[in-house]
């Protein structure tokens, strides 16, 4: 077998789908450091960043047979962005992290996968009842906790939890073939 360093990303992906651990390790070597550096610029915490990157690659290996990505670099970077978003939403350090100015454009991406994801999410949210869509927006776009949403809307925290469960279930179903993104919700 030729040196995997010389293989293209697409060739590595084919080998990874065939359970080739060396190809997976090569893909990891190519992208882990830059993904870690990106995560560190956001979280400023070595352990949290390492955990986030590790989770992304563990997911990729676990789901290697059905992994659908045309370009690993943008795909993995977007996966890290969404993982960091989830982490920040649930973090006790949320205010501290969000107070750090992230450079403009840091969380934008024009890749096909991201556009498809945004379109799918927008379509699902557009078809939700107004209250459910508002709860989702407050949770995912304004980063409010369930308690903060409940207080703001004058409803119980349990209602917020139930609505988010329903919305996330609908999103997972709608994202169907986009397995990776649906696990990040």
Backbone as a chain_set.jsonl record, in Angstrom:
{"seq": "XXXXXXXXXXXXXXXXXXXXXXXXXXXXXXXXXXXXXXXXXXXXXXXXXXXXXXXXXXXXXXXXXXXXXXXXXXXXXXXXXXXXXXXXXXXXXXXXXXXXXXXXXXXXXXXXXXXXXXXXXXXXXXXXXXXXXXXXXXXXXXXXXXXXXXXXXXXXXXXXXXXXXXXXXXXXXXXXXXXXXXXXX", "coords": {"N": [[0.843, -1.177, 0.0], [0.542, 2.212, -0.83], [2.02, 5.178, 0.589], [-0.091, 6.728, 2.868], [-0.115, 9.443, 3.182], [0.121, 10.524, 0.702], [-2.365, 10.17, -0.385], [-5.511, 11.402, -1.592], [-8.071, 13.346, 0.06], [-10.588, 12.298, -0.581], [-9.929, 9.706, -1.386], [-8.997, 8.715, 1.035], [-11.39, 8.823, 2.493], [-12.898, 6.862, 1.195], [-11.42, 4.58, 1.908], [-11.729, 4.715, 4.673], [-14.465, 4.212, 4.949], [-14.336, 1.564, 4.452], [-13.395, 0.538, 6.757], [-10.705, 1.124, 7.317], [-8.354, 1.788, 9.489], [-5.87, 3.088, 9.523], [-6.144, 4.945, 7.45], [-8.102, 6.551, 8.566], [-6.674, 7.575, 10.74], [-4.799, 9.082, 9.339], [-6.46, 11.018, 8.186], [-7.273, 12.236, 10.541], [-4.781, 13.253, 11.418], [-4.399, 15.179, 9.465], [-6.367, 17.11, 9.938], [-7.001, 17.535, 12.691], [-5.375, 19.291, 14.283], [-5.75, 21.909, 13.187], [-8.493, 22.145, 13.553], [-8.636, 22.007, 16.313], [-7.225, 24.366, 16.984], [-8.979, 26.252, 15.917], [-11.231, 25.774, 17.575], [-10.103, 26.433, 20.036], [-9.727, 29.178, 19.768], [-12.283, 30.031, 20.178], [-13.281, 28.866, 22.623], [-11.171, 29.019, 24.458], [-10.087, 27.121, 26.209], [-8.2, 24.405, 26.882], [-8.822, 21.661, 27.53], [-11.618, 21.48, 27.065], [-11.684, 22.037, 24.347], [-10.144, 19.952, 23.264], [-11.785, 17.817, 23.971], [-14.082, 18.392, 22.438], [-13.118, 18.156, 19.781], [-12.293, 15.51, 19.809], [-14.768, 14.212, 20.199], [-16.038, 14.75, 17.764], [-14.415, 13.345, 15.916], [-14.635, 10.747, 16.941], [-17.334, 10.315, 16.488], [-17.293, 10.375, 13.692], [-15.744, 8.076, 13.103], [-17.324, 6.065, 14.251], [-19.572, 6.224, 12.655], [-18.652, 5.659, 10.136], [-19.333, 4.07, 7.877], [-21.572, 5.187, 6.747], [-20.901, 7.748, 6.314], [-21.161, 10.815, 4.829], [-19.561, 13.024, 3.134], [-18.294, 15.505, 1.066], [-16.092, 17.168, 1.057], [-13.783, 16.935, 3.447], [-12.477, 18.917, 5.077], [-14.033, 21.487, 5.223], [-16.417, 20.294, 6.115], [-15.749, 19.046, 8.576], [-14.905, 21.279, 9.988], [-17.286, 22.747, 10.134], [-18.751, 20.953, 11.622], [-17.403, 21.132, 14.038], [-17.978, 23.792, 14.654], [-20.758, 23.629, 15.1], [-20.754, 21.856, 17.228], [-19.398, 23.357, 19.151], [-21.221, 25.428, 19.431], [-23.375, 24.075, 20.614], [-22.076, 23.322, 22.956], [-21.524, 25.826, 24.125], [-24.118, 26.771, 24.537], [-24.963, 25.166, 26.643], [-23.158, 25.629, 28.616], [-21.735, 26.667, 31.718], [-20.045, 28.692, 31.495], [-21.018, 30.295, 29.55], [-21.751, 33.084, 29.288], [-19.248, 34.265, 29.648], [-17.795, 33.169, 27.499], [-19.283, 34.089, 25.297], [-18.902, 36.781, 25.633], [-16.379, 37.235, 24.732], [-15.075, 38.633, 21.913], [-15.803, 37.262, 18.852], [-14.215, 37.074, 15.778], [-15.685, 38.815, 12.997], [-17.588, 36.931, 10.711], [-16.583, 34.518, 11.513], [-18.28, 32.441, 12.148], [-19.518, 31.786, 9.79], [-20.295, 30.072, 6.786], [-20.109, 29.02, 3.5], [-20.44, 26.557, 2.388], [-21.864, 23.814, 0.569], [-23.057, 21.835, 2.143], [-23.643, 23.191, 4.52], [-25.377, 25.176, 3.644], [-27.508, 23.548, 2.821], [-28.213, 22.428, 5.26], [-29.023, 24.709, 6.731], [-31.206, 25.519, 5.152], [-32.901, 23.302, 5.439], [-33.412, 23.358, 8.203], [-34.63, 25.884, 8.425], [-36.937, 25.451, 6.887], [-38.307, 23.541, 8.433], [-38.697, 24.97, 10.824], [-40.266, 27.071, 9.885], [-42.67, 25.82, 9.494], [-43.612, 25.269, 11.976], [-45.785, 25.66, 14.855], [-46.424, 29.007, 16.029], [-45.626, 29.522, 18.714], [-43.905, 27.367, 19.327], [-41.886, 27.775, 17.432], [-40.916, 30.215, 18.329], [-39.896, 29.51, 20.845], [-37.868, 27.743, 20.054], [-36.224, 29.54, 18.621], [-35.453, 31.317, 20.687], [-33.988, 29.563, 22.238], [-31.974, 28.433, 20.528], [-30.947, 30.517, 18.953], [-30.801, 32.825, 20.497], [-29.637, 31.86, 22.69], [-30.783, 31.293, 25.212], [-31.535, 29.774, 28.363], [-33.68, 26.99, 29.273], [-35.114, 27.73, 31.553], [-34.868, 30.543, 31.469], [-36.25, 31.066, 29.106], [-38.804, 30.152, 29.801], [-39.475, 31.989, 31.84], [-39.435, 34.371, 30.352], [-41.487, 33.962, 28.495], [-43.603, 33.407, 30.101], [-44.42, 30.82, 30.744], [-44.374, 27.346, 31.807], [-41.306, 25.733, 32.771], [-41.211, 23.08, 32.108], [-42.957, 22.978, 29.937], [-41.458, 24.35, 28.046], [-39.295, 22.542, 27.79], [-40.69, 20.302, 26.766], [-41.659, 21.357, 24.326], [-39.221, 21.909, 23.009], [-38.208, 19.321, 22.799], [-40.066, 18.193, 21.024], [-39.691, 19.856, 18.751], [-36.963, 19.364, 18.155], [-37.089, 16.643, 17.586], [-38.655, 16.72, 15.268], [-36.889, 18.13, 13.622], [-34.749, 16.296, 13.465], [-35.995, 14.207, 12.106], [-36.608, 15.492, 9.708], [-34.079, 16.059, 8.759], [-33.122, 13.643, 8.146], [-31.294, 12.087, 5.947], [-29.066, 13.492, 6.454], [-27.361, 12.546, 8.538], [-25.208, 13.176, 10.292], [-25.533, 15.9, 11.016], [-28.01, 15.782, 12.304], [-27.426, 14.423, 14.644], [-26.072, 16.301, 16.049], [-27.929, 18.103, 16.892]], "CA": [[0.0, 0.0, 0.0], [1.305, 3.455, -0.907], [1.977, 6.01, 1.776], [-1.392, 7.399, 2.948], [0.09, 10.891, 3.111], [-0.044, 10.895, -0.697], [-3.75, 9.955, -0.807], [-6.417, 12.558, -1.499], [-9.084, 13.197, 1.107], [-11.637, 11.415, -1.073], [-9.408, 8.341, -1.316], [-9.004, 8.34, 2.449], [-12.774, 8.578, 2.894], [-13.277, 5.534, 0.687], [-10.76, 3.584, 2.761], [-12.345, 4.779, 6.006], [-15.752, 3.496, 4.851], [-13.988, 0.13, 4.431], [-12.846, 0.246, 8.095], [-9.258, 1.262, 7.324], [-7.998, 2.634, 10.632], [-4.719, 3.922, 9.155], [-6.676, 6.057, 6.662], [-8.768, 7.43, 9.526], [-5.618, 8.261, 11.484], [-4.232, 10.083, 8.445], [-7.434, 12.102, 8.128], [-7.159, 12.908, 11.841], [-3.525, 14.037, 11.406], [-4.542, 16.32, 8.561], [-7.34, 18.122, 10.335], [-7.225, 17.718, 14.13], [-4.703, 20.466, 14.841], [-6.411, 23.148, 12.765], [-9.799, 22.175, 14.207], [-8.376, 22.339, 17.711], [-6.89, 25.791, 17.039], [-10.233, 26.981, 15.707], [-12.031, 25.637, 18.802], [-9.448, 27.166, 21.123], [-10.004, 30.6, 19.563], [-13.627, 30.303, 20.676], [-13.486, 28.468, 24.017], [-10.009, 29.384, 25.294], [-9.909, 26.105, 27.229], [-7.574, 23.272, 26.194], [-9.554, 20.411, 27.745], [-12.905, 21.541, 26.372], [-11.409, 21.975, 22.902], [-9.719, 18.578, 22.955], [-12.98, 16.972, 24.061], [-14.947, 18.664, 21.292], [-12.513, 17.573, 18.581], [-12.341, 14.054, 19.989], [-16.15, 13.779, 19.976], [-16.317, 14.811, 16.324], [-13.732, 12.235, 15.24], [-15.24, 9.485, 17.4], [-18.581, 10.174, 15.743], [-16.947, 10.026, 12.301], [-15.324, 6.676, 13.023], [-18.48, 5.22, 14.576], [-20.518, 6.292, 11.539], [-17.823, 5.688, 8.932], [-19.937, 3.405, 6.718], [-22.594, 6.044, 6.148], [-20.361, 9.098, 6.325], [-21.351, 11.471, 3.538], [-18.96, 14.358, 3.056], [-17.518, 15.631, -0.165], [-14.838, 17.823, 1.425], [-13.646, 16.783, 4.902], [-12.073, 20.142, 5.781], [-15.195, 22.314, 5.581], [-17.388, 19.478, 6.842], [-15.288, 18.897, 9.958], [-14.91, 22.614, 10.613], [-18.671, 23.074, 10.458], [-19.132, 20.074, 12.727], [-16.834, 21.727, 15.254], [-18.76, 24.998, 14.939], [-22.023, 23.249, 15.703], [-20.458, 21.26, 18.538], [-19.087, 24.467, 20.049], [-22.478, 26.117, 19.695], [-24.086, 23.275, 21.623], [-21.344, 23.407, 24.212], [-21.723, 27.164, 24.68], [-25.5, 26.863, 25.004], [-25.125, 24.43, 27.893], [-22.01, 25.877, 29.476], [-21.805, 27.657, 32.794], [-19.17, 29.788, 31.053], [-21.628, 30.85, 28.343], [-21.623, 34.543, 29.241], [-17.819, 34.563, 29.478], [-17.394, 32.799, 26.138], [-19.944, 34.977, 24.349], [-18.362, 38.126, 25.815], [-15.167, 37.33, 23.917], [-15.47, 38.954, 20.544], [-15.386, 36.343, 17.797], [-14.078, 37.877, 14.557], [-16.8, 38.752, 12.051], [-17.486, 35.881, 9.708], [-16.001, 33.294, 12.069], [-19.262, 31.381, 12.166], [-20.233, 31.691, 8.535], [-19.713, 29.099, 5.876], [-20.918, 28.947, 2.303], [-20.369, 25.234, 1.803], [-23.141, 23.242, 0.169], [-23.648, 21.119, 3.268], [-24.165, 24.154, 5.481], [-26.563, 25.776, 3.03], [-28.574, 22.558, 2.89], [-28.615, 22.328, 6.658], [-29.785, 25.911, 7.082], [-32.484, 25.477, 4.441], [-33.736, 22.276, 6.063], [-33.848, 23.86, 9.517], [-35.577, 26.981, 8.186], [-38.202, 24.884, 6.411], [-38.994, 22.918, 9.57], [-39.092, 26.031, 11.756], [-41.342, 27.837, 9.254], [-43.915, 25.054, 9.58], [-43.96, 25.048, 13.379], [-46.678, 26.662, 15.464], [-45.682, 30.221, 16.384], [-45.026, 29.403, 20.049], [-42.781, 26.424, 19.24], [-40.821, 28.442, 16.678], [-40.327, 31.245, 19.2], [-39.099, 28.801, 21.856], [-36.662, 27.274, 19.37], [-35.393, 30.708, 18.339], [-34.874, 31.799, 21.941], [-33.01, 28.579, 22.698], [-30.856, 28.192, 19.63], [-30.379, 31.731, 18.369], [-30.511, 33.807, 21.545], [-28.89, 31.101, 23.701], [-31.413, 31.332, 26.525], [-31.793, 28.477, 28.988], [-35.104, 26.672, 29.363], [-35.676, 28.554, 32.626], [-34.971, 31.921, 30.982], [-37.333, 31.086, 28.115], [-40.058, 30.022, 30.542], [-39.741, 33.271, 32.49], [-39.688, 35.388, 29.326], [-42.771, 33.71, 27.831], [-44.651, 33.202, 31.103], [-44.883, 29.43, 30.696], [-43.571, 26.501, 32.687], [-40.059, 25.209, 32.221], [-41.552, 21.769, 31.53], [-43.532, 23.25, 28.612], [-40.318, 24.671, 27.176], [-38.602, 21.269, 27.532], [-41.522, 19.487, 25.874], [-41.657, 21.969, 22.996], [-37.899, 21.699, 22.396], [-38.128, 17.898, 22.442], [-40.875, 18.005, 19.811], [-39.033, 20.547, 17.638], [-35.73, 18.648, 17.807], [-37.494, 15.39, 16.95], [-39.06, 17.071, 13.896], [-35.679, 18.46, 12.877], [-34.007, 15.055, 13.189], [-36.708, 13.482, 11.053], [-36.481, 16.241, 8.463], [-32.7, 16.017, 8.285], [-32.969, 12.273, 7.68], [-30.05, 11.617, 5.344], [-27.953, 14.291, 6.963], [-27.186, 11.899, 9.852], [-24.235, 13.836, 11.166], [-26.105, 17.118, 11.575], [-29.115, 15.485, 13.214], [-26.903, 14.037, 15.953], [-25.581, 17.495, 16.735], [-29.053, 18.853, 17.438]], "C": [[0.885, 1.236, 0.0], [1.156, 4.229, 0.39], [0.672, 6.81, 1.788], [-1.279, 8.918, 2.905], [-0.17, 11.382, 1.692], [-1.485, 10.758, -1.19], [-4.544, 11.254, -0.702], [-7.404, 12.3, -0.358], [-10.178, 12.219, 0.675], [-11.186, 9.951, -1.047], [-9.373, 7.841, 0.126], [-10.422, 8.015, 2.917], [-13.267, 7.221, 2.417], [-12.672, 4.425, 1.55], [-11.375, 3.555, 4.159], [-13.672, 4.04, 6.003], [-15.536, 1.981, 4.83], [-13.26, -0.276, 5.717], [-11.32, 0.323, 8.159], [-8.852, 2.28, 8.378], [-6.82, 3.57, 10.301], [-5.174, 5.128, 8.336], [-7.376, 7.062, 7.578], [-7.74, 8.23, 10.325], [-4.952, 9.339, 10.63], [-5.176, 11.282, 8.319], [-7.38, 12.917, 9.426], [-5.914, 13.797, 11.879], [-3.663, 15.297, 10.546], [-5.378, 17.449, 9.156], [-7.426, 18.423, 11.831], [-6.602, 19.0, 14.674], [-5.398, 21.763, 14.452], [-7.803, 23.263, 13.391], [-9.658, 22.545, 15.68], [-8.076, 23.835, 17.852], [-8.125, 26.663, 16.845], [-11.074, 26.95, 16.991], [-11.426, 26.447, 19.936], [-9.669, 28.674, 20.992], [-11.38, 30.99, 20.101], [-13.717, 30.05, 22.177], [-12.378, 28.895, 24.97], [-9.796, 28.396, 26.451], [-9.41, 24.831, 26.544], [-8.381, 21.985, 26.322], [-10.876, 20.383, 26.996], [-12.723, 21.415, 24.863], [-11.022, 20.557, 22.487], [-10.92, 17.637, 22.983], [-13.882, 17.149, 22.845], [-14.41, 18.011, 20.022], [-12.583, 16.047, 18.642], [-13.748, 13.523, 19.703], [-16.494, 13.752, 18.489], [-15.676, 13.611, 15.615], [-14.254, 10.873, 15.691], [-16.537, 9.247, 16.641], [-18.289, 9.747, 14.303], [-16.551, 8.563, 12.174], [-16.503, 5.747, 13.276], [-19.443, 5.139, 13.399], [-19.829, 6.252, 10.186], [-18.489, 5.073, 7.707], [-20.955, 4.292, 6.009], [-22.168, 7.505, 6.09], [-20.463, 9.699, 4.932], [-20.775, 12.876, 3.609], [-18.141, 14.411, 1.785], [-16.145, 16.23, 0.127], [-14.681, 17.754, 2.943], [-13.303, 18.068, 5.648], [-13.256, 21.005, 6.188], [-16.228, 21.558, 6.42], [-17.001, 19.374, 8.316], [-15.284, 20.243, 10.685], [-16.331, 23.008, 11.003], [-19.174, 22.196, 11.599], [-18.622, 20.63, 14.05], [-17.629, 22.982, 15.63], [-20.071, 24.636, 15.636], [-21.816, 22.604, 17.073], [-20.154, 22.348, 19.556], [-20.351, 25.245, 20.396], [-23.273, 25.381, 20.755], [-23.393, 23.376, 22.966], [-21.608, 24.754, 24.89], [-23.135, 27.306, 25.246], [-25.676, 26.227, 26.381], [-24.046, 24.735, 28.924], [-22.317, 26.892, 30.57], [-20.963, 28.873, 32.435], [-19.756, 30.52, 29.845], [-21.421, 32.359, 28.237], [-20.171, 34.951, 28.989], [-17.379, 34.298, 28.042], [-17.995, 33.776, 25.127], [-19.431, 36.418, 24.458], [-17.081, 38.329, 25.015], [-15.603, 37.599, 22.491], [-14.911, 37.916, 19.582], [-15.31, 37.17, 16.529], [-15.282, 37.708, 13.629], [-16.549, 37.676, 11.017], [-16.966, 34.565, 10.251], [-16.987, 32.127, 12.022], [-20.105, 31.365, 10.892], [-19.526, 30.685, 7.644], [-20.648, 28.969, 4.684], [-20.884, 27.571, 1.657], [-21.776, 24.714, 1.5], [-23.83, 22.563, 1.339], [-24.296, 22.081, 4.253], [-25.406, 24.832, 4.923], [-27.746, 24.814, 3.104], [-29.102, 22.424, 4.309], [-29.477, 23.517, 7.047], [-31.157, 25.914, 6.413], [-33.428, 24.47, 5.078], [-34.263, 22.746, 7.411], [-34.882, 24.961, 9.338], [-36.935, 26.461, 7.745], [-38.991, 24.261, 7.558], [-39.524, 23.994, 10.508], [-40.264, 26.839, 11.188], [-42.686, 27.133, 9.377], [-44.334, 24.746, 11.013], [-45.031, 26.032, 13.823], [-45.832, 27.83, 15.976], [-44.961, 30.093, 17.728], [-43.8, 28.482, 20.025], [-41.606, 27.051, 18.505], [-40.136, 29.502, 17.54], [-39.434, 30.606, 20.262], [-37.791, 28.321, 21.24], [-35.703, 28.434, 19.119], [-34.717, 31.226, 19.606], [-33.78, 30.854, 22.441], [-31.77, 28.548, 21.821], [-30.199, 29.446, 19.057], [-30.038, 32.796, 19.401], [-29.835, 33.158, 22.749], [-29.469, 31.215, 25.111], [-31.58, 29.913, 27.058], [-33.297, 28.232, 29.001], [-35.783, 27.532, 30.431], [-35.869, 30.001, 32.158], [-36.103, 32.057, 29.958], [-38.679, 31.041, 28.821], [-40.439, 31.344, 31.204], [-40.132, 34.339, 31.469], [-41.075, 35.226, 28.704], [-43.921, 33.491, 28.81], [-45.266, 31.815, 31.042], [-43.994, 28.593, 31.606], [-42.309, 26.023, 31.973], [-40.303, 23.862, 31.55], [-42.158, 21.943, 30.133], [-42.419, 23.565, 27.612], [-39.585, 23.39, 26.803], [-39.385, 20.408, 26.551], [-41.531, 20.034, 24.456], [-40.325, 21.751, 22.284], [-37.729, 20.242, 21.981], [-38.868, 17.636, 21.142], [-40.185, 18.626, 18.595], [-37.78, 19.787, 17.2], [-36.037, 17.311, 17.146], [-37.893, 15.645, 15.496], [-37.838, 17.407, 13.039], [-34.892, 17.209, 12.523], [-34.672, 14.263, 12.071], [-36.531, 14.178, 9.713], [-35.076, 16.153, 7.886], [-32.316, 14.626, 7.803], [-31.606, 11.853, 7.206], [-28.835, 12.38, 5.846], [-27.661, 13.827, 8.384], [-26.3, 12.694, 10.788], [-24.864, 15.058, 11.827], [-27.192, 16.788, 12.575], [-28.601, 15.031, 14.579], [-26.402, 15.232, 16.73], [-26.709, 18.338, 17.317], [-29.323, 18.342, 18.82]], "O": [[1.865, 1.303, 0.742], [0.261, 3.955, 1.189], [0.365, 7.499, 0.815], [-2.262, 9.602, 2.618], [-0.623, 12.509, 1.49], [-1.796, 11.187, -2.301], [-4.283, 12.092, 0.161], [-7.544, 11.173, 0.118], [-10.638, 11.405, 1.476], [-11.974, 9.063, -0.722], [-9.682, 6.681, 0.398], [-10.633, 7.048, 3.65], [-13.968, 6.514, 3.142], [-13.346, 3.448, 1.877], [-11.523, 2.488, 4.756], [-13.978, 3.317, 6.95], [-16.442, 1.212, 5.151], [-12.591, -1.308, 5.759], [-10.708, -0.355, 8.985], [-8.991, 3.487, 8.177], [-6.789, 4.714, 10.755], [-4.642, 6.224, 8.512], [-7.256, 8.273, 7.39], [-7.921, 9.425, 10.557], [-4.581, 10.395, 11.143], [-4.731, 12.43, 8.343], [-7.435, 14.147, 9.396], [-5.977, 14.947, 12.315], [-3.107, 16.346, 10.871], [-5.111, 18.622, 8.894], [-7.895, 19.501, 12.197], [-7.239, 19.718, 15.446], [-5.612, 22.628, 15.302], [-8.24, 24.364, 13.724], [-10.463, 23.303, 16.222], [-8.615, 24.495, 18.741], [-8.296, 27.679, 17.519], [-11.568, 27.986, 17.436], [-12.148, 27.076, 20.71], [-9.785, 29.371, 22.0], [-11.61, 32.151, 20.44], [-14.174, 30.914, 22.926], [-12.625, 29.108, 26.158], [-9.376, 28.79, 27.539], [-10.116, 24.247, 25.722], [-8.601, 21.292, 25.329], [-11.218, 19.383, 26.365], [-13.517, 20.762, 24.187], [-11.514, 20.033, 21.487], [-11.055, 16.766, 22.124], [-14.384, 16.173, 22.288], [-15.163, 17.386, 19.275], [-12.892, 15.386, 17.65], [-13.9, 12.497, 19.039], [-17.164, 12.833, 18.017], [-16.324, 12.944, 14.809], [-14.306, 9.94, 14.889], [-16.816, 8.131, 16.204], [-18.957, 8.865, 13.763], [-16.976, 7.883, 11.24], [-16.659, 4.743, 12.58], [-20.061, 4.1, 13.171], [-20.364, 6.757, 9.199], [-18.228, 5.521, 6.591], [-21.17, 4.157, 4.804], [-22.988, 8.389, 5.844], [-19.918, 9.156, 3.97], [-21.43, 13.803, 4.086], [-17.393, 13.487, 1.466], [-15.151, 15.841, -0.486], [-15.391, 18.461, 3.658], [-13.799, 18.282, 6.754], [-13.466, 21.236, 7.379], [-16.836, 22.126, 7.327], [-17.832, 19.591, 9.197], [-15.624, 20.318, 11.866], [-16.55, 23.545, 12.089], [-19.94, 22.654, 12.447], [-19.327, 20.602, 15.059], [-17.918, 23.2, 16.806], [-20.448, 25.253, 16.632], [-22.629, 22.796, 17.976], [-20.602, 22.271, 20.7], [-20.526, 25.671, 21.538], [-23.787, 25.994, 21.69], [-24.049, 23.502, 24.001], [-21.882, 24.809, 26.089], [-23.324, 27.892, 26.312], [-26.464, 26.713, 27.193], [-24.038, 24.141, 30.002], [-23.064, 27.849, 30.363], [-21.142, 29.952, 32.999], [-19.051, 31.287, 29.189], [-20.965, 32.852, 27.205], [-19.901, 35.867, 28.213], [-16.673, 35.109, 27.442], [-17.309, 34.236, 24.215], [-19.513, 37.185, 23.498], [-16.736, 39.456, 24.662], [-16.416, 36.862, 21.933], [-13.699, 37.715, 19.505], [-16.25, 37.904, 16.222], [-15.827, 36.614, 13.491], [-15.437, 37.528, 10.511], [-16.912, 33.58, 9.514], [-16.588, 30.972, 11.876], [-21.272, 30.974, 10.92], [-18.316, 30.482, 7.742], [-21.858, 28.823, 4.857], [-21.262, 27.429, 0.494], [-22.752, 25.141, 2.117], [-25.041, 22.693, 1.514], [-25.383, 21.81, 4.764], [-26.38, 25.04, 5.646], [-28.863, 25.225, 3.418], [-30.31, 22.319, 4.521], [-30.548, 23.346, 7.63], [-32.154, 26.273, 7.039], [-34.617, 24.745, 5.242], [-35.438, 22.55, 7.722], [-35.903, 24.97, 10.026], [-37.969, 26.97, 8.178], [-40.206, 24.433, 7.643], [-40.676, 23.932, 10.938], [-41.155, 27.243, 11.934], [-43.731, 27.784, 9.364], [-45.314, 24.034, 11.232], [-45.172, 27.109, 13.244], [-44.661, 27.654, 16.315], [-43.811, 30.512, 17.857], [-42.778, 28.791, 20.637], [-40.456, 26.878, 18.909], [-38.916, 29.662, 17.484], [-38.344, 31.104, 20.544], [-36.727, 28.476, 21.838], [-34.505, 28.319, 19.377], [-33.527, 31.539, 19.589], [-32.774, 31.294, 22.998], [-30.647, 28.626, 22.318], [-29.016, 29.427, 18.716], [-29.105, 33.577, 19.212], [-29.5, 33.84, 23.717], [-28.723, 31.233, 26.091], [-31.747, 28.968, 26.288], [-34.089, 29.147, 28.771], [-36.901, 28.006, 30.229], [-36.907, 30.609, 32.418], [-36.826, 33.054, 29.954], [-39.59, 31.797, 28.483], [-41.593, 31.768, 31.135], [-41.056, 35.119, 31.702], [-41.757, 36.211, 28.42], [-45.079, 33.401, 28.401], [-46.466, 31.642, 31.255], [-42.982, 29.076, 32.114], [-42.259, 25.926, 30.747], [-39.675, 23.542, 30.541], [-41.895, 21.135, 29.242], [-42.444, 23.097, 26.474], [-39.283, 23.17, 25.63], [-38.813, 19.85, 25.614], [-41.424, 19.276, 23.492], [-40.3, 21.443, 21.093], [-37.167, 19.962, 20.923], [-38.363, 16.941, 20.261], [-40.103, 18.002, 17.537], [-37.561, 19.59, 16.005], [-35.319, 16.891, 16.239], [-37.521, 14.886, 14.601], [-37.761, 17.016, 11.875], [-34.417, 17.076, 11.395], [-33.998, 13.717, 11.198], [-36.326, 13.52, 8.693], [-34.898, 16.17, 6.668], [-31.3, 14.454, 7.129], [-30.825, 11.309, 7.987], [-27.7, 11.938, 5.668], [-27.708, 14.621, 9.324], [-26.627, 12.86, 11.963], [-24.754, 15.241, 13.039], [-27.293, 17.453, 13.606], [-29.283, 15.237, 15.583], [-26.318, 15.179, 17.957], [-26.459, 19.205, 18.155], [-30.235, 18.826, 19.49]]}, "num_chains": 1, "name": "protein.A"}
